[in-house]
Amino acid sequence: MSDYDLCVLGGGPGGYAAALYAASAGLSVAIVEKDAFGGTCLNRGCIPAKGLLQAAEVYRTARGAGGFGFDLPEGEIGVDWPRVNARKQGVVDQLVKGLEGLITRRKVTMFRGFGALNADGTVTVDGQRIDATHTIIATGSVPKLFPGMERGPRVITSDEATNSTWDTLPNSIAVIGGGVIGVEFASVYVDLGVQTTLLEFMDDPVLPIGTDRQVADTVAASLTKRGLRAIGGAKVGTLVDNGDTVTVPYERDGRAESLEVEQVLIAVGRRPLSEGMGFTEAGVQLDDRGFVEVDPTTMRTANPKVYAVGDVVNSPGLAHVAYAEAVVAVQHILGEQPVPVDYGKVANIVYSHPEIAWAGMTEQQASDAGIEIEVRRSGWPGNGRSMIIGDTEGMVKIIAEAGGGPVIGIHIAGPWASELINGGYYAVNWEATPEDLAHLIHAHPSLAENLGETVITFSGRSLHH
């Protein structure tokens, strides 16, 4: 008999979710992690990045206190960067401690060290074999780097940006990559007064892929108004470290240009962490980009005893998706019939200012699929709650199939979009029609009212809109 029913390789969101869920179902579980439990999300990504974004929001709010009737002397609001990072790290440390305590209480055995698969699909950690009936790979991802953009004292990735050892913020920074990571950090730096330039290879410099263009443009306009210089169609060349600065050469429209900054943040995406751990030797197949190939209905690999979840598989790369994939894998191990993740309908969030969140199709995706649609939009200035909190940028955009069909996309840019999207997620996944939703009541005054009133307009009638 095996020592464990399940061994989980990796302690990030997908890994610890699998371990906790399996243990709660009565399985004996081991989990392997070479760094801190919580993985990238908790230690270098989601949590610390949002901690910095929250600090930027507090700073932005304090500077705008005059609009609420509070007089703050000019120049007395400064940024103490070490204290900002210390608070952020305090949140991270508390969450890591809580997670490890939960793992212990569930009686999951923790192995700390570098794990790899054996040919039979079991795991070895620093020479110690863990005999388990099933294995779940949850090794995650790492920042992607292109030639000529190697890390250095003044060239960092999101891993280093969330664990800054700098005593002060740089005066200027170039963010290379206009995806979610790049835009979130650009939002932080702009709000904290750093001269920020965003360079993106695609023509649309802010969120060029996956986001509804009209919604993304509202964020681009806000960032530009607050001081961001966003450059699309920029092919960045080899970075030159000058000691105190970095020269960033780039080509745009056939012209060679460059800028000189104190720091560069590389945010050109992430790649799966799948090499050097015996995956192919164990019969686990990888695609041409290094992602572990799985059956999405079960998360099982080509080796029937090995499953994979999270960033190491080619799915949206979101912590909450990794949680859901972990549940699917464990339920299949238990002999149950899991409901697979519908990747096209998961909630996506960009925690910039303003926030963006969406579930379902964009207008362009619906058009490309040949779906006849109806679209309704509403701004925030007419919403009482948004006016009260002083945050009226953005919009609500709802896409439904024409002729009374279901809602297939809900897109929000504006205050607390990250929280508001959960109701939109249910609507899209339950295939509710605008008529179904129009009967539901939202509290007043609330931000959620804007979604309810936007839905009503599909009937040709309206309240405040």
Beta strands, then each sheet from edge to edge (+ up, - down):
strand 1: 4-9
strand 2: 29-33
strand 3: 109-112
strand 4: 115-117
strand 5: 123-125
strand 6: 128-130
strand 7: 132-137
strand 8: 141-143
strand 9: 155-157
strand 10: 172-176
strand 11: 195-199
strand 12: 229-231
strand 13: 235-236
strand 14: 240-241
strand 15: 246-252
strand 16: 255-261
strand 17: 263-266
strand 18: 270-272
strand 19: 306-308
strand 20: 347-350
strand 21: 355-360
strand 22: 373-379
strand 23: 395-401
strand 24: 407-414
sheet 1: 3+ 2+ 1+ 7+ 19+
sheet 2: 4+ 5- 6+
sheet 3: 8+ 18-
sheet 4: 9+ 17+ 10+ 11+ 12+
sheet 5: 13+ 15- 14+
sheet 6: 13+ 15- 16+
sheet 7: 20+ 21- 24+ 23- 22+
end
